[in-house]
Amino acid sequence: MSRTIKVAVIAPGFVVLALLFLNWLNYRVAGLLSPHGLAWLSTLFFHLLLFVMLTATVLTVAERKWSAFTQDRIGPERARLPLLSNHSLGGLPHVAADALKMLTKEDTRPKAAERDRVLFMLGPILAFAPVYALAAVIPFGPAVRLASGYTVAPQVANPNFGILFVFAIASLAVYGTSLAGWASNSKFALLGGVRASSQMISYEVALGLSLVGLMIAFNTVQLPALIGAASASSGQAQYLWSTTLFGMDVGIPAWGIVLQPAGFLLFFAAAFAETKRAPFDLPEGESEIIGYFLEYSGMKFGTFMISEFVEVVVLSALITAIFLGGWHFGFIGDRAFAAGWGTSHPVLYGVVCATVFALKTIILCWLQLMIRWTFPRFRYDQIMTLGWKILLPLGLLNVFLSGALILLDPSLQWLGVVGLLEIAVLLGLTLTAGRKPARGPSASTTPDAHALSTAAAHH
Amino acid sequence: MAYYPATQDPTTDVRERSYVPELLRGLAVTTRHFFKNLLFPRDANPDVLNRKGNSHITTVSYPEEKVTYPPGYRGLHRLVPREDGKPRCVACYMCATICPAQCIYIEAGEYVSEDPSPESRVIEKYPTRFVIDELRCIVCGLCVDACPKDAIRMDTGRHTPSEYSRSGFVWDIPRLLQGPAVSHPSDPWHKRSGSERPAHPHPERHARIGDGLVQLKLPHGHPHGVRTEVTAGPIPVTKFLRD
């Protein structure tokens, strides 16, 4: 069996099957618990505890394996399972090895931190808890009306203030890192903590502003309403322009990334800064200061580490819900699917949609890891410049522009046109960059005019 | 992929200034490497530069795959055996003397002249202990150059294997004596018996200094003598000084 088939077909197939099974179990168990009003307990177990935590755990190894592939290395493969010692299983046994190591390592505590023992212990807890709590408002699949008459939605809580909850809780995560930096009673940890707090507070602003455009567009802050329902053609499930081909609906959906590409880039950058991962890993800065978790060992350090990966998963799920149309396919067949299976086999519809959501989330996790292994770290003043002088004005501009366009055209089509134009400009600039320079004096004297005209030709 | 900057002047080009297109291009490079290395099998050829296939991976999984050393590689020592399996070494201490790391220790044994074995006619000594501390060795190869009998070589093509203790790195004759035997026509043990003092029209050619066969040409024995200037007393220093 060739590696290509293993990697490209069997492993993803296994992941898809596992996700389908997990979502099916979730809908069934939630259906059983609904009469007692405890359907959220099922989502808590299957999505928060299994999907989010397992993905985050696997990401710890995936980060090393995938970084190895981008850097032409093999990556971890030496940990083996007892009866499968001939197979590296993609390095997955390293998850168990790492967990064992973290849990059995000596838990040292710096003597100087004894005075702040409570704060020292609180550090990892406060770093992990808010990040994990974010997952509570994420809708992992569509609300489905079961045969028993109960409506089941794979979401732990659906408060009226959906996205605002995200902003509120995400900003609490700064306490964990700054407390860890302070209570460690170490210069380097304190530096890391201070860096973390200033960076995270700076990017909160851009994080919030980047979503205002979408809140205006869809007139809601609830995540399920933002994703919308294909049957009702609401939220991101509606089409900006659509037609019907062979009984299937085809069109350009009103996804957040189409309406608000600038907002997407801003949110992505700000969210990256919130996760404190490269290129925004100044608080950790492993080559200069070890960062706010310098004095932590064993599973306390592991908690910081895993909270970083949980944040990656949760932010991917958030971006999926807000910008990538949630559980909808998008460009083809959403309405036909909702009208078909959506009415005849509601549970299967829900399972497939929830799996689409999970796959989009996983792909975004991959993208975050690729970015982390591509970009060099910013200098500290560059971080602050990016946050305050670039992202903040751009976010404000985006809010005003989006507001004006929505005021002019409530059907969002103008917003879509401007959004597609922004994407085209970005693509044009990217594709014209890095071309082999044309020989001759004319090209070398006016390279900018040439580049801009080429970029303009693309849209 | 060759890298072409968007322009020669990064201060004016919007693609360089906005940073995003260049970021996306960088992402494209890493993504291409990622998928090639993920999807295609790795060629395990230890000759990394000649690896075939689409995978870019250059790793050599060491204990299973080993890079072969180049032909001239100075590796682990060996004591070269003779045809009969004994070391060629005659315990002359040249290698131990020249070794800058002082990692060679030799104890010599002497052939008794009454010994009926054929070597005793031609070789005086042999090593009873020949020890190299491989941790101290700096692999300079001077011992190989110094050896008059071609008895120590560094042609194993291996490096010193790892050990669990320091004492494991002290190699003695049983471990050092390895590899193919080497034999030269000029080796003393190849001389025919009775050829220690060959019948020769000019026996002084084979004589040694102390034998009395050769008259040493010493300066004072010369008929005319060597003219030497004899000065009485110390040389006056003022001779070399200017006033």
Boltz contact constraints between the chains, C-beta under 6 A:
constraints:
  - contact:
      token1: [A, 3]
      token2: [B, 41]
      max_distance: 6.0
  - contact:
      token1: [A, 4]
      token2: [B, 39]
      max_distance: 6.0
  - contact:
      token1: [A, 7]
      token2: [B, 38]
      max_distance: 6.0
  - contact:
      token1: [A, 7]
      token2: [B, 39]
      max_distance: 6.0
  - contact:
      token1: [A, 8]
      token2: [B, 39]
      max_distance: 6.0
  - contact:
      token1: [A, 69]
      token2: [B, 34]
      max_distance: 6.0
  - contact:
      token1: [A, 69]
      token2: [B, 37]
      max_distance: 6.0
  - contact:
      token1: [A, 69]
      token2: [B, 38]
      max_distance: 6.0
  - contact:
      token1: [A, 70]
      token2: [B, 30]
      max_distance: 6.0
  - contact:
      token1: [A, 70]
      token2: [B, 33]
      max_distance: 6.0
  - contact:
      token1: [A, 70]
      token2: [B, 34]
      max_distance: 6.0
  - contact:
      token1: [A, 72]
      token2: [B, 56]
      max_distance: 6.0
  - contact:
      token1: [A, 72]
      token2: [B, 57]
      max_distance: 6.0
  - contact:
      token1: [A, 72]
      token2: [B, 58]
      max_distance: 6.0
  - contact:
      token1: [A, 73]
      token2: [B, 59]
      max_distance: 6.0
  - contact:
      token1: [A, 74]
      token2: [B, 59]
      max_distance: 6.0
  - contact:
      token1: [A, 370]
      token2: [B, 30]
      max_distance: 6.0
  - contact:
      token1: [A, 374]
      token2: [B, 26]
      max_distance: 6.0
  - contact:
      token1: [A, 374]
      token2: [B, 27]
      max_distance: 6.0
  - contact:
      token1: [A, 374]
      token2: [B, 30]
      max_distance: 6.0
  - contact:
      token1: [A, 429]
      token2: [B, 15]
      max_distance: 6.0
  - contact:
      token1: [A, 429]
      token2: [B, 21]
      max_distance: 6.0
  - contact:
      token1: [A, 430]
      token2: [B, 21]
      max_distance: 6.0
  - contact:
      token1: [A, 430]
      token2: [B, 24]
      max_distance: 6.0
  - contact:
      token1: [A, 433]
      token2: [B, 6]
      max_distance: 6.0
  - contact:
      token1: [A, 433]
      token2: [B, 15]
      max_distance: 6.0
  - contact:
      token1: [A, 433]
      token2: [B, 21]
      max_distance: 6.0
  - contact:
      token1: [A, 434]
      token2: [B, 4]
      max_distance: 6.0
  - contact:
      token1: [A, 434]
      token2: [B, 25]
      max_distance: 6.0
  - contact:
      token1: [A, 436]
      token2: [B, 4]
      max_distance: 6.0
  - contact:
      token1: [A, 447]
      token2: [B, 7]
      max_distance: 6.0
  - contact:
      token1: [A, 448]
      token2: [B, 12]
      max_distance: 6.0
  - contact:
      token1: [A, 448]
      token2: [B, 13]
      max_distance: 6.0
